[in-house]
Amino acid sequence: METMTQPDLSMSLRTQRNNLLSPGPRAVCDWWPVPRATSPRPRDTPKDARYRGTTLAEAAIVFPLLLLVTLGALQYGWAFVNLHRITNAARHGARIAAAWGATDEEGEAAIRALVGDMAGAEPLVITDHKLATVTATVTVPRTSVQLIPWNLLPLPEHLQRAVKMAKEGAQADPA
C-alpha cells in the first residue's frame, strides 16, 4: 500500500496548484490527479445527440433576419446621403440664380453639375420678380438613388427638395 506524502506546508496552496499545472507532471500527493496535456473528447451522450443541429437551425432563422435589418439600414442611410446631396444641389442652384445678373438657366446648370450622376434628376429654378425671390427645386426618382434594387423598406417615390432665396439687388413690387 502506498503511503500518502505529506504536503509541503512551506508553500501556499496556490503555489502547489501552479506547480501541478506547470509543464512536466509532478504529483504533490498520491491521491491528486496529474493533469494531462491533452484530454480526449468525451463521446456524445444520447442527450447531446438530441440537441445536435439546433445551432444550425437557429442560425438559419436569425441570419436572414439580421441580413434584412442590415440591408434596410444601408438602404435608408444611402437614401439620406442622397437626400443631403439633393438639398445641397438645390441650395447651390438657388444661390447661383439669386446672384446679381444671373439667370435661371445658370442655376439649373449648377444643379445638374451636382446631381448629374442621378438618372432622372429634374432641376427647376423659378424667379419670381414680383416677390424678388428665387426658388430652386430638385426632384429625383427613388429608383435612381436606390442602393439595393428591392423595396425592402418604404421610401417615397420621389426625393424632392425646394429652396427659396431672395434675389440680390432686386426689390419686391409693392403692388
C-alpha positions in Angstrom: 0.0 0.0 0.0 1.2 3.4 -1.0 1.7 6.0 1.7 0.4 9.4 1.2 3.0 12.1 1.1 2.7 15.0 3.4 2.0 18.3 1.7 4.8 20.9 1.9 3.5 23.4 4.4 6.1 25.9 3.4 4.4 26.6 0.0 1.0 28.1 -0.3 -1.9 26.2 -1.9 -1.7 28.5 -4.9 2.0 27.7 -5.4 1.2 24.0 -5.1 -1.6 24.3 -7.7 0.6 26.2 -10.1 3.3 23.5 -9.7 0.7 21.0 -10.7 -0.3 22.9 -13.7 3.2 23.7 -14.8 4.9 21.8 -17.6 6.0 18.4 -16.5 3.5 16.5 -14.4 4.5 16.2 -10.8 2.2 14.9 -8.1 2.1 16.6 -4.8 0.5 13.6 -3.3 -0.7 10.1 -4.4 -4.4 10.9 -4.5 -4.1 14.2 -6.5 -4.7 13.7 -10.3 -1.9 14.6 -12.6 -3.1 17.0 -15.3 -2.7 15.8 -18.9 -1.5 17.9 -21.8 -4.5 16.9 -23.9 -7.7 15.3 -22.8 -9.6 13.0 -25.1 -13.0 14.3 -26.3 -15.8 12.6 -24.5 -18.2 10.6 -26.5 -21.6 12.1 -27.4 -24.2 11.0 -24.9 -27.8 10.5 -26.0 -28.7 13.8 -24.5 -26.1 15.6 -26.7 -27.3 13.8 -29.8 -30.8 15.1 -29.2 -29.6 18.7 -29.4 -27.2 18.2 -32.3 -28.1 20.7 -35.2 -30.1 23.1 -33.1 -27.4 25.8 -33.5 -27.6 25.4 -37.3 -31.4 25.7 -37.2 -31.3 28.8 -35.0 -28.7 30.4 -37.3 -30.8 29.6 -40.3 -33.6 31.6 -38.7 -31.6 34.5 -37.3 -29.1 35.2 -40.1 -31.6 36.1 -42.8 -33.4 38.5 -40.4 -30.1 40.0 -39.4 -29.2 40.4 -43.1 -32.6 42.0 -43.8 -32.1 44.6 -41.0 -28.6 45.4 -42.1 -29.6 45.9 -45.7 -32.5 48.0 -44.6 -30.2 50.2 -42.6 -27.8 50.5 -45.5 -30.8 51.4 -47.8 -32.0 54.2 -45.5 -28.5 55.5 -44.9 -27.9 55.7 -48.7 -31.3 57.4 -49.2 -30.4 60.1 -46.5 -27.0 60.6 -48.1 -28.6 61.3 -51.5 -31.3 63.5 -49.9 -28.5 65.5 -48.4 -26.9 65.8 -51.9 -30.2 66.9 -53.4 -30.7 69.5 -50.7 -27.2 70.9 -51.2 -27.7 71.0 -55.0 -31.0 72.9 -54.6 -29.2 75.4 -52.2 -26.3 75.8 -54.6 -28.6 76.3 -57.6 -30.7 78.9 -55.8 -27.6 80.7 -54.6 -26.2 80.9 -58.2 -29.6 82.0 -59.6 -30.1 84.6 -56.8 -26.8 86.4 -57.6 -27.0 89.8 -59.3 -27.5 89.4 -63.1 -27.7 85.6 -63.0 -30.4 83.7 -65.0 -32.5 80.7 -64.1 -30.6 78.6 -66.6 -27.3 79.2 -64.7 -28.9 77.9 -61.5 -30.2 74.8 -63.3 -26.8 74.2 -64.8 -25.3 74.4 -61.3 -27.8 71.9 -60.0 -27.1 69.5 -62.9 -23.4 69.7 -62.2 -24.0 68.4 -58.6 -26.7 65.7 -59.3 -25.8 64.8 -62.9 -25.0 61.2 -62.0 -28.5 60.6 -60.7 -30.7 59.4 -63.5 -33.9 61.3 -63.9 -32.9 64.3 -61.8 -35.1 67.3 -62.7 -33.8 70.7 -61.7 -36.2 73.6 -61.8 -35.3 77.2 -61.0 -38.1 79.8 -61.0 -37.5 83.5 -60.4 -40.5 85.4 -59.0 -39.9 89.0 -60.0 -42.9 90.3 -58.1 -41.6 88.9 -54.8 -37.9 89.2 -55.8 -37.2 85.5 -54.8 -35.6 82.5 -56.5 -37.0 79.0 -55.9 -34.8 76.1 -56.8 -36.5 72.6 -56.8 -34.7 69.3 -57.4 -36.7 66.1 -57.9 -35.1 62.7 -58.2 -36.9 59.4 -58.6 -36.4 56.8 -55.9 -35.1 54.2 -58.4 -32.1 56.4 -59.3 -30.9 56.6 -55.7 -31.7 53.1 -54.5 -28.6 51.2 -53.4 -30.4 47.8 -53.4 -32.9 47.2 -56.3 -35.5 45.7 -54.0 -38.0 47.6 -52.0 -37.0 46.4 -48.6 -38.4 49.4 -46.7 -40.8 52.1 -47.6 -39.3 55.1 -49.3 -41.0 58.0 -51.1 -41.5 57.6 -54.8 -39.5 60.8 -55.5 -36.9 62.6 -53.4 -37.6 66.3 -53.7 -36.2 69.4 -52.1 -37.0 73.1 -52.7 -35.0 76.1 -51.5 -36.2 79.8 -51.7 -33.8 82.7 -51.6 -34.0 86.4 -52.0 -32.8 87.8 -55.4 -29.8 90.1 -54.9 -30.3 93.7 -55.9 -34.0 93.3 -56.7 -36.8 94.8 -54.8 -40.3 93.3 -54.4 -43.1 95.1 -56.3 -45.3 96.9 -53.7 -48.4 96.3 -55.9 
